[in-house]
Structure formats: C-alpha cells, structure tokens
Amino acid sequence: MSSTIAPPRPHPTPERPGEPTGVWVDAAPFRAWVRQLVSDTGLPWRVIARAAGVPSPTVRTLLCGRHGRPLRKLRHMDATQLLRLDHNKLTVLSGEPAKATSVRALTWALGLRGCSPAEIAFHLGTDLRSVNTLMAGGDAWCSRLQQLRAEACCEAWGIDPARVAETALTPRPHHR
C-alpha cells in the first residue's frame, strides 16, 4: 500500500525560546498517517516511531498533543521519516533478521522488570515457546520488527533499550 500523503513542503517558522531551530511542516497529515499505520498494523505507536527512526516523545506528542492542545507543527526531518515508513517497509522489517543476542537481552530486561514470558510473547508478536527458547539461550530466529517491538516495550516499561543493547554486546571477562 503506498502513501497518499503529499511530501511535506517545508517552511521556516519563527523560533520560540526553547524550541530547536529548523524547518517545520503542518503536523495534521502526519498525525493521520501514524494513526492509520497503528490502525492497519495493530502495532503500538512506539514501534511505529522506532521503525521510522523518529524519537518516541515526538510521536507521542504528535498523537496526544501537549497540555491538551494538538501539535500544530512537526520538524520536516521527522515528517519525512514518518512518511517513508509504510506497510511495505514494515513487512520487510518482519522478514529481516536481527541478532538474537540483542533481542534476548531485551527480553531478559523485561523479565527482570516483572514482565512475564507470556506478556513478552504478546508484545513481540510471537508465541510463548519461541520466547522461552530465546530466553533460555536456545537457537531462535528473530526479525528486525521483533527487535523494534522489544525495544519499544522496554521503553514503555522504563528500560533504556540502547543501554540494554550496549550491555548485551559488551564482552564479559571469563572467570576461572
């Protein structure tokens, strides 16, 4: 399915104190696009944000507004990233391999926070047996979309996914 939203036409806006400088676009079409992706795919907005490469707080504010008011302008860079994400890219991500060690570390971080294996399976969009195998250190194939889902879930549970991934990739000394 291709996007029917026209590419964003940037326009400079006067900066307000505390706002980053840059080029801004109308937020409404991108809010609608993210809502459509969430509705069509069933993926949480945090997963959409991570898949698009847009900071989660930006997407949250886009969808929920700030102080009861809808977000009116969106950075051109974020708008472009959101527009590049479509159903086809999400399908590709579901077939693209990810490192099982990274996903394993994320699932363990969730488990240590109190998330049950069944809840983890639900959030990753997989079955309980696969999660148990993964967490036990067994061979498991993981998709890039599952990794993004695990990262988004960690974020929702107050876990920094970047820190978990960093820890997972750091070699540990062997003790004798």
Secondary structure per residue as TSV (DSSP state, phi and psi in degrees):
chain	resnum	aa	ss	phi	psi
A	1	M	-	360.0	129.7
A	2	S	-	-98.4	159.4
A	3	S	-	-75.5	141.0
A	4	T	-	-106.2	4.2
A	5	I	S	-84.2	132.0
A	6	A	-	-66.9	147.0
A	7	P	-	-56.6	145.5
A	8	P	-	-65.5	137.4
A	9	R	-	-103.2	109.2
A	10	P	-	-70.4	148.6
A	11	H	E	-146.3	135.5
A	12	P	E	-70.6	143.6
A	13	T	-	-124.6	150.2
A	14	P	-	-62.5	134.9
A	15	E	-	-76.1	143.1
A	16	R	-	-102.9	155.1
A	17	P	T	-54.7	132.7
A	18	G	T	88.6	-10.3
A	19	E	S	-92.8	144.5
A	20	P	-	-68.1	150.6
A	21	T	-	-78.2	158.5
A	22	G	S	149.9	-168.5
A	23	V	E	-106.2	137.7
A	24	W	E	-123.2	153.7
A	25	V	E	-131.5	164.5
A	26	D	E	-62.8	130.2
A	27	A	S	-80.3	-23.8
A	28	A	H	-55.0	-47.4
A	29	P	H	-65.7	-29.0
A	30	F	H	-79.9	-31.6
A	31	R	H	-61.9	-45.7
A	32	A	H	-63.1	-39.4
A	33	W	H	-65.5	-45.7
A	34	V	H	-64.1	-43.3
A	35	R	H	-60.7	-38.2
A	36	Q	H	-65.6	-44.2
A	37	L	H	-62.1	-43.6
A	38	V	H	-61.1	-45.2
A	39	S	H	-65.1	-46.1
A	40	D	H	-69.5	-38.0
A	41	T	H	-97.6	-22.7
A	42	G	-	77.2	5.6
A	43	L	-	-80.4	143.6
A	44	P	-	-65.4	155.7
A	45	W	H	-61.0	-31.3
A	46	R	H	-64.4	-35.9
A	47	V	H	-67.6	-42.0
A	48	I	H	-59.7	-44.0
A	49	A	H	-60.0	-48.7
A	50	R	H	-66.0	-39.7
A	51	A	H	-65.2	-32.6
A	52	A	H	-83.2	-17.6
A	53	G	T	79.1	28.2
A	54	V	-	-109.9	136.9
A	55	P	-	-55.5	136.5
A	56	S	H	-56.4	-41.9
A	57	P	H	-59.3	-32.4
A	58	T	H	-65.8	-45.2
A	59	V	H	-69.0	-37.9
A	60	R	H	-60.4	-46.0
A	61	T	H	-66.5	-36.7
A	62	L	H	-59.3	-44.3
A	63	L	H	-80.4	-39.3
A	64	C	H	-104.1	-14.7
A	65	G	-	82.1	-174.0
A	66	R	B	-135.8	124.9
A	67	H	T	56.3	39.9
A	68	G	T	79.6	3.7
A	69	R	B	-117.8	139.7
A	70	P	-	-68.0	148.3
A	71	L	-	-68.3	127.0
A	72	R	-	-93.8	-33.4
A	73	K	E	-127.1	148.7
A	74	L	E	-132.1	141.7
A	75	R	E	-58.9	138.8
A	76	H	H	-54.7	-42.0
A	77	M	H	-59.5	-45.3
A	78	D	H	-68.4	-39.2
A	79	A	H	-61.1	-44.3
A	80	T	H	-62.5	-43.9
A	81	Q	H	-61.8	-43.0
A	82	L	H	-65.4	-39.2
A	83	L	H	-67.7	-30.7
A	84	R	H	-71.6	-21.0
A	85	L	-	-84.2	123.7
A	86	D	-	-139.9	-177.9
A	87	H	H	-59.9	-38.8
A	88	N	H	-63.9	-43.1
A	89	K	H	-64.4	-39.7
A	90	L	H	-64.3	-37.0
A	91	T	H	-65.3	-42.3
A	92	V	H	-61.2	-43.7
A	93	L	H	-61.7	-31.6
A	94	S	H	-73.3	-16.0
A	95	G	H	-108.7	-3.9
A	96	E	S	-86.8	129.6
A	97	P	E	-71.7	148.3
A	98	A	E	-124.3	160.9
A	99	K	-	-71.8	122.5
A	100	A	H	-61.2	-32.1
A	101	T	H	-61.9	-38.7
A	102	S	H	-67.7	-45.5
A	103	V	H	-66.1	-38.5
A	104	R	H	-59.8	-45.6
A	105	A	H	-62.4	-40.3
A	106	L	H	-65.3	-41.8
A	107	T	H	-66.9	-37.6
A	108	W	H	-64.5	-41.0
A	109	A	H	-60.8	-40.9
A	110	L	H	-65.3	-43.9
A	111	G	H	-60.7	-41.0
A	112	L	H	-68.2	-22.3
A	113	R	H	-84.3	-8.4
A	114	G	T	112.0	2.5
A	115	C	-	-78.9	124.9
A	116	S	-	-74.4	157.8
A	117	P	H	-55.8	-36.3
A	118	A	H	-65.1	-41.1
A	119	E	H	-65.8	-40.6
A	120	I	H	-61.5	-44.7
A	121	A	H	-58.6	-43.9
A	122	F	H	-59.9	-47.9
A	123	H	H	-67.3	-31.0
A	124	L	H	-85.6	-10.8
A	125	G	T	73.6	35.8
A	126	T	S	-134.9	-172.6
A	127	D	-	-99.8	163.1
A	128	L	H	-61.7	-39.9
A	129	R	H	-60.5	-42.9
A	130	S	H	-63.2	-41.3
A	131	V	H	-66.2	-43.3
A	132	N	H	-61.4	-42.5
A	133	T	H	-62.6	-46.2
A	134	L	H	-60.9	-49.3
A	135	M	H	-68.1	-26.1
A	136	A	T	-81.6	-3.7
A	137	G	T	93.7	5.6
A	138	G	-	-75.4	171.3
A	139	D	-	-67.0	129.9
A	140	A	-	-149.0	138.3
A	141	W	-	-94.4	130.0
A	142	C	E	-124.7	141.5
A	143	S	E	-92.6	161.7
A	144	R	H	-63.5	-34.7
A	145	L	H	-65.3	-39.7
A	146	Q	H	-63.4	-38.4
A	147	Q	H	-63.5	-43.8
A	148	L	H	-62.9	-38.5
A	149	R	H	-64.8	-41.3
A	150	A	H	-65.5	-41.8
A	151	E	H	-62.3	-43.9
A	152	A	H	-63.8	-40.2
A	153	C	H	-65.0	-43.4
A	154	C	H	-57.9	-45.8
A	155	E	H	-57.8	-43.6
A	156	A	H	-64.3	-30.0
A	157	W	T	-89.4	7.1
A	158	G	T	81.1	23.3
A	159	I	-	-108.5	133.0
A	160	D	-	-81.7	107.9
A	161	P	H	-62.2	-31.5
A	162	A	H	-65.4	-38.2
A	163	R	H	-70.1	-38.3
A	164	V	H	-63.7	-45.6
A	165	A	H	-63.9	-40.0
A	166	E	H	-61.7	-43.4
A	167	T	H	-65.4	-39.3
A	168	A	H	-67.0	-31.4
A	169	L	H	-91.6	-7.2
A	170	T	S	-81.3	121.1
A	171	P	-	-64.6	139.5
A	172	R	-	-101.6	141.3
A	173	P	-	-68.3	145.4
A	174	H	-	-88.0	128.7
A	175	H	-	-101.2	142.7
A	176	R	-	-111.3	360.0
